[in-house]
Amino acid sequence: MKHSCRILVMMVLVSLFSVVGARAVEAAPRLTLTPASGSYSNGTQFTVTIGVETDGQKAAGVDIWSTFDATKMEVVGITQVSNPAYGFAQISPNIDNTTGKFDMSFVSNSTSTYDAQALSGALATVTFRAKATGTASLNFTCSKEFTDSNIISADTTNTDLIDCASNSSGSYTITAGVGGDSSVTTTAATTPTRTLPKTGVATPTVVMVVVGVASVLSALALRWL
């Protein structure tokens, strides 16, 4: 009986540690995508917001390097959100729609809060245009090196806090559409109604009938005379 109880207690402890471990991984410093999935018509535009979560750890800057399926969509523009995760100076993004890449950096613009902020929230909005049907991916390039995505700690070590495995990844379905910009309301194409040409106009037709009848009556009258 005691042996069984010990096994049960050990199983409970292992389960608890597993749950705690899973939560720790889930809450690791990471980059996010909102939404991470969706369905859009070919030819329309849609937006994806890039954000950062540091799980309470202080950070001073963020580097974002991303890749996307350039055969299915293209970047129209990247703009800073109106209420960013922290006060920062956004370095102009580099966009390459040929290879399907873009990168940008965000550095704190306030020395008073440079080493006192945990980051949580949105940073920038990326506007895409769907250009071919299929499934388009969007991912962060991340290897814990300073040549791709980073979340830089706010201390003298400049440690990279990012947990690459915890970063969001995007998958977007492009469906058949009629094309055009998403800001323009599109309607389904319709087959024009064909109307046969009219053979005459009402008034001349009536006159011709009256003249014809009158001619017949005149001919008959002349025969009886």
PyMOL commands that set and color helices and strands:
alter all, ss='L'
color gray80, all
select helices_A, chain A and resi 2-26+111-113+164-166+202-224
alter helices_A, ss='H'
color red, helices_A
select strands_A, chain A and resi 30-34+37-41+45-68+73-80+88-96+101-108+118-130+134-140+150-153+170-175
alter strands_A, ss='S'
color yellow, strands_A
deselect
rebuild
show_as cartoon
